[in-house]
Amino acid sequence: MNTTRKRWTMRAAKEVTYDIVVTSEIFDPGNPELGMLPCGQESGGTRLVVMDETVDALFGDRIRKYFSQNDIDVEYLTLPGGDENKTVEAFLKVASKLTEVGTSRVGTPPIAIGGGVLQDVVGMAASLYRRGIPYVRVPTTLLGQIDGSVSAKNGVNYEGCRNRLGTFAPPPRTLIDRGLIATLPERQISSGLGEALKMALIKDARLFELLEEYGPHLVTDRLQDSGTEPGDPQPGLEVIHRAISGMAEELQKNLWETDLKRIVDYGHTFSPIVEMRALPELHHGEAVAMDCVFSAVLAVNRGMLAPRQLARIVDTTRRIGLAASHPMFADATVMKQALADTMRHRDNHQYLTLLTDIGETVFVDDLTEAEIDRAAEVMADLLREQEADPRGAVVCLPDQPQARQGHGAPETSAPLAA
């Protein structure tokens, strides 16, 4: 039988552009930013405004007044916050409400006003609704402003795994008002600074120095730079701007994660499994900071990072109000499970970012079980110090074996495999 084989290869490219806009007094009816449509669109009807419960309680009246006084036709949906509510059911609820209000393909982009969980849930719904509609993001937490504001990713937790279901779908507009975080509890400020610490460690020594010098003040002042005069240092503003700029620079060159070697994954190798197992005990930035410390211990044990730099990292972590360790980071079995799960996300490679100095990194792909065992011992020491004196920071490293050429692990250990 004579057959003819045919093949069509499709190639297409789509330019993606989205704006991150810093503004102030965002809920003032005289500020047009909140009501503006992305990309010069014209409104085609009712828009959905989604808030989390905390935002509704704090700002709900002002938000409703804003849209009423600007004669913008909207309807509202309020959802619970917290990672335990970052579920498939939550984004389906948003999708149902989008249908109820008559959301169109382009002209009525929903507005998400809330923390990172709400942003991910609404972003997930928007990315799937009608195969993708634009939306507007208004993060109200420090974590959302310096980390999620730049990201193209959305997701929900599924079957006990963090962000196991998700999409790449950045909104055309993200609006950042630093004044919104003035109402946050100190713990949420500290959690957000955990992501700033990550950015500092991987690429910005100046940002690290700001956290090191002003840490307690940044937390208590909620990064508002209260009482400063023109010409005075504004550490809160500089921390936010440097964190956003650093994240934007890194994500722009690899937005769709086609390259799985990403230095912004520092602090996110071991933390996801800990964060999910500890829900709702740990906030995201708290787990990330512990991962940053754990990874720094690994680098010291390889002879890549000076012990004095680890001491600075631990001290700065505590100065921004975060714990350096947790029982799960002191459990080598959990850490091995965490790495194995993350490797599946990285195509069975470790692609582990380690520090050679504050602001400087390398990738390794040969971490061993023995190295994890030793790092967990250090995290256990930090945990004991932490429990004895939460204000103290004493770093005790076990005796280090001679590192082989290239900062490798001890020759007797085999690299971990997924």
QUIGIUR-V133736 format. One record per backbone hydrogen bond with DSSP energy under -0.5 kcal/mol. NH is the residue of the N-H (numbers start at 1). CO is the residue of the C=O. Records with the same first field share a line. If there is no record, write none. Layout:
BEGIN
NH: CO ; CO
END
This chain:
BEGIN
3: 1
5: 3
10: 8
17: 15
19: 172
21: 19 ; 174
22: 20
23: 21 ; 176
28: 25
31: 28
32: 30
35: 32
36: 32 ; 33
40: 37
41: 38
44: 107
47: 73
49: 75
50: 48 ; 111
51: 77
52: 113
53: 79
56: 52
57: 53
58: 54
59: 55
60: 55 ; 56
63: 59
64: 60
65: 61
66: 62
67: 63
68: 64
69: 65
70: 66
71: 68
72: 67
73: 71
74: 72
75: 47
77: 49
79: 51
85: 82
86: 83
87: 85
91: 87
92: 88
93: 89
94: 90
95: 91
96: 92
97: 93
98: 94
99: 95
100: 96
101: 97
102: 98 ; 99
103: 98
110: 134
111: 48
112: 136
113: 50 ; 111
114: 112 ; 138
119: 115
120: 116
121: 117
122: 118
123: 119
124: 120
125: 121
126: 122
127: 123
128: 124 ; 125
129: 125
131: 128
132: 129
133: 126
134: 105
136: 110
137: 173
138: 112
140: 114
145: 141
146: 142
147: 143
148: 143
149: 144
150: 147
151: 147
154: 167
156: 165
157: 86
158: 161
161: 158
164: 161
165: 156
167: 154
169: 152 ; 167
173: 135
174: 19
175: 137
176: 21
177: 175
178: 23 ; 176
180: 177
181: 178
182: 179
183: 180
184: 181
188: 185
189: 185
190: 186
191: 187
192: 188
193: 189
194: 190 ; 191
195: 191 ; 192
196: 192
197: 193
198: 194
199: 195
200: 196
201: 197
202: 198
203: 199
204: 199 ; 200
208: 204
209: 205
210: 206
211: 207
212: 208
213: 209
214: 210
215: 211
218: 214
219: 215
220: 216
221: 217
222: 219
223: 218
224: 221
228: 225
232: 229
238: 234
239: 235
240: 236
241: 237
242: 238
243: 239
244: 240
245: 241
246: 242
247: 243
248: 244
249: 245
250: 246
251: 247
252: 248
253: 249
254: 251
255: 252
257: 254
260: 258
262: 260
265: 262
266: 263
268: 265
274: 270
275: 271
276: 272
277: 273
278: 274
279: 276
281: 278
287: 283
288: 284
289: 285
290: 286
291: 287
292: 288
293: 289
294: 290
295: 291
296: 292
297: 293
298: 294
299: 295
300: 296
301: 297
302: 298
303: 300
304: 299
305: 299
309: 306
310: 306
311: 307
312: 308
313: 309
314: 310
315: 311
316: 312
317: 313
318: 314
319: 315
320: 316
321: 318
322: 317
329: 326
330: 326
331: 328
332: 330
335: 331
336: 332
337: 333
338: 334
339: 335
340: 336
341: 337
342: 338
343: 339
344: 340
345: 341 ; 342
346: 342
347: 344
348: 343
349: 343 ; 346
352: 364
354: 362
356: 357 ; 360
357: 360
359: 201 ; 357
360: 357
362: 354
364: 352
369: 414
372: 368
373: 369
374: 370
375: 371
376: 372
377: 373
378: 374
379: 375
380: 376
381: 377
382: 378
383: 379
384: 380
385: 381
386: 382
387: 383
388: 384
389: 385
392: 389
395: 393
396: 394
397: 395
407: 404
408: 404
413: 410
416: 367
END
